[in-house]
Amino acid sequence: MGHEVLLGWRHGRLWGVDEVSSGLACDCVCPHCRTALVAKKGKRNRHHFAHYKRVDCVGSAETILHLLGKQILANASFLFTPAYTFPRFSEPWIPQQKVFIKKAWCERRYFGSRPDLALLLQNNSWLNMELTATNPLSPERINWYERRRWNVLEIDCSDLLRLSAKKEELYVFLRKRILGEPQHKYWRYLHKAALKRRQLEQAAVRKRVKHRFYPNRHYYTVSPCPQQKRVWHSAFRQKAYYASLTQDCWHCPYFLRQVYGKRPIPEAVFCWGHRPNMLHEE
Ligand SMILES: [Zn+2]
């Protein structure tokens, strides 16, 4: 058997399985591949549509979400965007925001070469959205946005299709998901944050990682540590500050990344702890 199809397509609109006759008499096609569907209204399973012949169509869930999403955005005036937080920071860099919609586009025929949903906001900036149901947004797709410097929000709808097979209910759930609920929305590319990250990269200092080997363990240290995580007690090091790579740096918000040399052990870290206010400078 092919995949369950939640809603059918007929005469330019979506139909719930409860709105049509059983079997082929439902007269609906798959919203994705446009081949015939049968309405399955048995006693045991949840009522649903299935492909009449085709078995390899897997895109129907996303297509249904896009079609519903288009309807929802056409009738909406605002939505909430989630906060953006840099890795290992507890405070968000950009807070959750309410943004106002001027115009919304959903061009299904450009599927793959255009954003799923593109919004022009009241402040004349653009916001793109991708609704995902069966697979998360692929790295290639995120890269596609990054190359164009287009902000994109992923809206995770993977649980919605299990919740309901009724069109009206699905519409209500999806509306809440797209317009409210920032906890299911993720910034997959945010140009402002990418620029800031580049600034941090430029300001970061490369520090060598020293590898010390004791009988039972390896110890990696980085010095000096501008956050003053640990202090050497020997007179020779004159109370200089240092950090443990694994216990301090890896959990420190000012740690950017580490690099490897010829051996598979960390050789250096990039740290911007000497300029902790940089995140909030213009
Ligand atoms: Zn199909």
Residues whose N, C-alpha, C, O or C-beta is under 5 A from the ligand:
A	BS01	ZN	C30 H32 C33 R34 C57 S60
